[in-house]
């Protein structure tokens, strides 16, 4: 049976993640907690709105209501990467070669590995940013679609149009697909080679969490009483195919999903704080954590796939060890 080491904190958990072997919990009140030979805390921001680990897993990129973008190291040290003044940093992303992107108001910013910062302005608010897995390319979620920028060159951006508000964005691990979460209860995708559209609708609620499987064969999502897991094995992605529905519970919505780093197994967090794991191949389920306080808002596996860090909207955080 999995064991749970609880950490009872007091604010909404924006991100539960790992820097090396150390679990970190970034909270909306601006504090970042870590369990490193005891419980330690950094008061990083005056209100925190976004947090993502760097690709090498050595730093946590955070964005705050104080307009600052910080890099936090596992030893607790911090460095400032950017400052938007009085504007909130509403999204951050970590890219190749140490590049970092963030959103503030109608602008997306990219800090390249040499320290140069480039700004890309948009007619409407930038809702989210994501780096492509290969090459220096960023995608911006915006009203009525997405925009692709090439920060290292002065090339013209590519516009991908689809009516409605796009609030989250992610590239497939092979870089062939771009998927957005929408303000309506749907995902939308583009096949980047030819611009083909992919409509992934039918959710009873908004999709607030997406996670790719280890080889990009599946995309798990929240927003239903099960994890909705779309197949991306075919050249046109999920078009014409039905998703898997994993961990179905009639009375509770899935609020967070996180794929295992090596296996096609997804951790599924629910609105009542329960966490399950389910396998794509046979849909077998294992209970990882009983219901707790508040909806699960973030989960992350460690690099070995033996532990899951989790956090909830009530600050009910902790680490699940499945190796026992």
C-alpha positions as CSV (number, residue, x, y, z in Angstrom):
1,X,0.0,0.0,0.0
2,X,1.4,3.5,-0.8
3,X,2.4,5.6,2.1
4,X,1.6,9.3,2.4
5,X,3.7,11.9,4.1
6,X,1.4,14.9,4.7
7,X,2.3,18.5,4.8
8,X,-0.5,20.8,6.1
9,X,0.0,24.2,4.6
10,X,-2.4,27.2,4.6
11,X,-2.8,28.4,1.0
12,X,-3.8,27.3,-2.5
13,X,-1.1,25.1,-4.0
14,X,-0.1,26.5,-7.5
15,X,2.5,23.9,-8.1
16,X,3.8,20.7,-6.5
17,X,7.1,19.6,-8.1
18,X,10.6,18.2,-7.6
19,X,14.0,19.8,-7.8
20,X,16.2,16.8,-7.8
21,X,15.0,14.6,-5.0
22,X,13.5,17.4,-3.0
23,X,9.7,18.1,-3.2
24,X,8.6,21.7,-3.5
25,X,5.2,23.3,-3.0
26,X,4.6,26.8,-4.4
27,X,1.6,28.5,-2.8
28,X,-0.6,31.4,-3.9
29,X,0.4,33.4,-0.8
30,X,4.0,33.7,-2.3
31,X,5.7,31.1,-0.1
32,X,7.6,28.1,-1.5
33,X,7.9,25.2,0.9
34,X,10.4,22.3,0.5
35,X,10.9,19.1,2.4
36,X,14.7,18.9,2.6
37,X,15.8,17.2,5.9
38,X,12.9,19.0,7.5
39,X,10.4,21.6,6.3
40,X,11.9,24.8,5.0
41,X,10.2,27.9,3.5
42,X,11.2,30.7,1.2
43,X,9.0,33.9,1.0
44,X,9.5,34.2,-2.7
45,X,6.7,36.7,-3.8
46,X,4.1,39.0,-2.5
47,X,1.5,36.7,-4.0
48,X,2.4,33.9,-6.5
49,X,0.5,33.2,-9.7
50,X,2.6,30.7,-11.7
51,X,5.4,28.2,-11.1
52,X,7.2,25.6,-13.3
53,X,10.5,23.6,-12.8
54,X,13.3,24.1,-15.3
55,X,13.9,21.4,-17.8
56,X,17.0,20.2,-16.0
57,X,15.0,20.0,-12.7
58,X,17.5,22.2,-10.9
59,X,15.5,25.4,-10.4
60,X,11.9,26.4,-10.0
61,X,10.7,29.3,-12.2
62,X,8.1,31.4,-10.4
63,X,6.0,34.4,-11.3
64,X,4.3,36.7,-8.9
65,X,1.6,39.4,-8.3
66,X,4.6,41.6,-7.5
67,X,5.7,41.5,-11.2
68,X,8.8,39.5,-10.5
69,X,10.1,36.3,-12.3
70,X,12.4,34.3,-10.0
71,X,14.5,31.2,-10.3
72,X,14.6,29.3,-7.0
73,X,17.4,26.7,-6.5
74,X,17.1,23.5,-4.4
75,X,19.3,25.0,-1.8
76,X,16.8,27.9,-1.2
77,X,18.7,30.6,-3.1
78,X,16.9,32.9,-5.5
79,X,17.8,35.0,-8.5
80,X,15.6,37.5,-10.4
81,X,15.1,36.8,-14.1
82,X,12.6,39.5,-15.0
83,X,10.4,42.2,-13.7
84,X,7.1,43.5,-15.2
85,X,6.7,46.3,-12.7
86,X,3.1,46.6,-11.5
87,X,1.7,43.9,-13.8
88,X,1.2,40.4,-12.5
89,X,3.1,37.5,-14.0
90,X,0.3,35.2,-14.9
91,X,2.2,32.3,-16.6
92,X,5.8,31.0,-16.8
93,X,7.5,28.3,-19.0
94,X,10.9,26.7,-19.0
95,X,12.7,26.1,-22.3
96,X,15.8,24.6,-23.8
97,X,19.3,25.9,-23.0
98,X,18.0,27.6,-19.8
99,X,15.5,29.9,-21.7
100,X,12.5,31.1,-19.7
101,X,9.2,32.7,-20.9
102,X,6.5,34.5,-19.0
103,X,3.3,36.4,-19.5
104,X,2.3,39.8,-18.2
105,X,-0.8,41.5,-19.5
106,X,-0.8,41.6,-23.3
107,X,2.9,40.7,-23.6
108,X,4.9,37.5,-23.6
109,X,8.6,37.7,-22.7
110,X,11.4,35.3,-23.5
111,X,14.7,35.4,-21.6
112,X,17.3,33.7,-23.8
113,X,20.3,31.8,-22.4
114,X,22.6,34.8,-22.9
115,X,20.3,36.9,-20.7
116,X,18.7,39.0,-23.5
117,X,14.9,39.5,-22.9
118,X,12.6,39.8,-25.9
119,X,9.0,41.1,-25.7
120,X,6.2,40.0,-28.0
121,X,3.0,42.2,-27.8
122,X,-0.5,40.9,-28.5
123,X,-3.8,42.7,-29.0
124,X,-5.4,40.8,-26.1
125,X,-4.2,39.3,-22.8
126,X,-1.6,36.5,-23.0
127,X,-3.2,33.6,-21.1
128,X,-0.4,31.0,-21.2
129,X,3.0,30.3,-22.8
130,X,4.8,27.1,-23.7
131,X,8.1,26.2,-25.3
132,X,8.4,23.7,-28.2
133,X,10.4,20.6,-27.3
134,X,12.9,21.2,-30.2
135,X,14.3,24.6,-31.4
136,X,13.7,28.0,-29.9
137,X,10.0,28.4,-30.4
138,X,7.3,29.6,-28.0
139,X,3.5,29.3,-28.3
140,X,1.1,31.9,-26.8
141,X,-2.5,31.1,-25.8
142,X,-4.7,34.1,-26.5
143,X,-8.2,35.0,-27.4
144,X,-9.3,33.3,-30.7
145,X,-6.3,31.0,-31.0
146,X,-2.6,30.7,-30.5
147,X,0.6,32.5,-31.8
148,X,4.0,30.9,-32.5
149,X,7.0,33.1,-32.0
150,X,10.7,32.4,-32.9
151,X,12.6,34.4,-30.3
152,X,16.1,33.7,-31.6
153,X,15.3,35.2,-35.1
154,X,13.2,38.2,-36.2
155,X,10.9,35.9,-38.2
156,X,7.2,36.6,-38.6
157,X,5.0,34.8,-36.0
158,X,2.7,32.1,-37.1
159,X,-1.0,32.6,-36.2
160,X,-3.3,29.7,-35.4
161,X,-6.9,30.8,-35.3
162,X,-9.9,29.2,-33.6
163,X,-12.8,31.3,-32.1
164,X,-13.0,31.5,-28.4
165,X,-10.8,32.1,-25.3
166,X,-7.7,29.8,-25.1
167,X,-6.5,29.7,-21.5
168,X,-3.8,26.9,-21.4
169,X,-1.3,25.6,-24.0
170,X,1.1,22.7,-24.5
171,X,3.2,21.1,-27.2
172,X,3.3,17.4,-27.8
173,X,6.7,15.9,-26.8
174,X,7.6,15.3,-30.5
175,X,6.6,18.9,-31.4
176,X,4.1,17.8,-34.0
177,X,0.9,19.0,-32.2
178,X,-0.1,22.0,-30.2
179,X,-3.1,21.8,-27.8
180,X,-4.9,24.5,-26.0
181,X,-7.5,24.4,-23.1
182,X,-10.4,26.7,-23.7
183,X,-12.7,28.8,-21.6
184,X,-15.5,26.7,-22.9
185,X,-15.4,23.0,-21.8
186,X,-13.1,21.8,-24.6
187,X,-9.6,21.3,-25.8
188,X,-8.5,22.4,-29.3
189,X,-5.5,21.2,-31.2
190,X,-3.5,21.9,-34.4
191,X,-1.3,19.5,-36.3
192,X,1.5,21.9,-37.0
193,X,2.7,20.4,-40.3
194,X,-0.5,21.2,-42.1
195,X,-2.6,23.3,-39.7
196,X,-5.3,20.6,-39.4
197,X,-7.7,21.3,-36.5
198,X,-8.4,18.8,-33.7
199,X,-11.6,19.3,-31.7
200,X,-11.7,17.6,-28.3
201,X,-15.0,18.5,-26.8
202,X,-17.7,17.0,-24.6
203,X,-16.2,17.9,-21.2
204,X,-18.7,18.8,-18.4
205,X,-16.3,21.3,-16.9
206,X,-13.3,23.4,-17.9
207,X,-10.0,21.6,-18.4
208,X,-7.5,23.0,-15.9
209,X,-4.8,20.2,-16.1
210,X,-3.1,18.5,-19.0
211,X,-0.3,16.0,-19.0
212,X,1.5,14.1,-21.8
213,X,2.5,10.4,-21.5
214,X,6.2,9.6,-21.5
215,X,6.4,9.0,-25.3
216,X,3.7,11.5,-26.3
217,X,1.3,8.7,-27.2
218,X,-1.4,10.0,-24.8
219,X,-2.6,13.3,-23.5
220,X,-4.4,13.2,-20.1
221,X,-6.8,15.9,-19.1
222,X,-9.1,17.0,-16.2
223,X,-12.6,18.4,-16.5
224,X,-14.7,15.3,-16.1
225,X,-15.6,12.6,-13.5
226,X,-12.7,10.6,-15.1
227,X,-9.3,11.4,-16.5
228,X,-10.0,11.9,-20.3
229,X,-6.9,10.5,-22.1
230,X,-6.7,11.2,-25.8
231,X,-4.7,9.0,-28.2
232,X,-1.9,10.7,-30.2
233,X,-0.3,7.6,-31.8
234,X,-1.8,8.2,-35.3
235,X,-0.5,10.9,-37.7
236,X,-3.6,13.0,-37.2
237,X,-3.7,12.6,-33.4
238,X,-7.0,11.9,-31.8
239,X,-9.2,12.8,-34.8
240,X,-11.9,10.1,-35.3
241,X,-10.9,8.3,-32.1
242,X,-12.4,8.0,-28.7
243,X,-10.4,8.9,-25.6
244,X,-9.8,6.5,-22.7
245,X,-11.8,7.4,-19.5
246,X,-9.6,6.4,-16.5
247,X,-10.5,6.4,-12.8
248,X,-14.2,7.1,-13.3
249,X,-16.1,8.2,-10.2
250,X,-19.7,9.2,-10.5
251,X,-19.8,11.9,-7.9
252,X,-16.4,13.6,-8.1
253,X,-14.6,15.6,-10.8
254,X,-11.0,15.1,-11.8
255,X,-9.1,18.3,-11.0
256,X,-5.4,17.3,-11.8
257,X,-3.6,14.8,-13.9
258,X,0.1,13.8,-14.0
259,X,1.6,11.1,-16.2
260,X,4.4,8.8,-14.8
261,X,7.8,9.7,-16.3
262,X,8.5,6.2,-17.7
263,X,5.2,4.2,-17.9
264,X,1.8,4.9,-19.4
265,X,0.3,5.3,-15.9
266,X,-1.4,8.5,-14.9
267,X,-1.9,9.9,-11.4
268,X,-5.5,11.3,-11.1
269,X,-6.4,13.9,-8.5
270,X,-10.0,14.6,-7.6
271,X,-12.1,17.5,-6.3
272,X,-12.4,15.7,-2.9
273,X,-8.6,15.3,-2.5
274,X,-8.5,11.6,-3.5
275,X,-5.6,10.4,-5.7
276,X,-5.7,7.3,-7.9
277,X,-3.2,5.9,-10.4
278,X,-4.6,4.2,-13.6
279,X,-2.8,2.4,-16.4
280,X,-3.7,3.1,-20.0
281,X,-3.1,-0.5,-21.2
282,X,-5.7,-2.2,-19.1
283,X,-7.3,0.7,-17.1
284,X,-6.3,-1.0,-13.8
285,X,-6.6,1.4,-10.9
286,X,-4.7,1.7,-7.6
287,X,-5.8,4.0,-4.7
288,X,-2.9,6.3,-3.8
289,X,-4.6,8.6,-1.3
290,X,-7.9,8.8,0.4
291,X,-10.0,12.0,0.2
292,X,-8.6,15.0,2.0
293,X,-9.1,18.8,2.2
294,X,-9.8,20.6,-1.0
295,X,-9.5,19.7,-4.7
296,X,-6.1,18.5,-5.9
297,X,-4.6,21.4,-7.9
298,X,-1.1,20.0,-8.8
299,X,0.8,16.7,-8.9
300,X,4.3,15.7,-10.0
301,X,6.2,12.4,-10.1
302,X,9.8,12.3,-9.1
303,X,12.3,11.3,-11.9
304,X,12.3,7.6,-10.8
305,X,8.5,7.4,-10.8
306,X,8.4,6.2,-7.2
307,X,6.9,9.2,-5.5
308,X,4.1,11.7,-6.2
309,X,4.1,15.2,-4.8
310,X,0.6,16.7,-4.5
311,X,-1.1,19.9,-3.4
312,X,-4.7,21.0,-3.0
313,X,-6.6,24.3,-3.1
314,X,-6.7,24.2,0.7
315,X,-3.0,23.7,1.1
316,X,-3.4,20.0,1.9
317,X,0.0,18.9,0.4
318,X,2.3,15.9,0.7
319,X,4.3,13.1,-0.9
320,X,2.9,9.7,-1.8
321,X,5.5,6.9,-1.9
322,X,4.4,4.0,-4.1
323,X,7.6,2.0,-3.8
324,X,6.5,0.4,-0.5
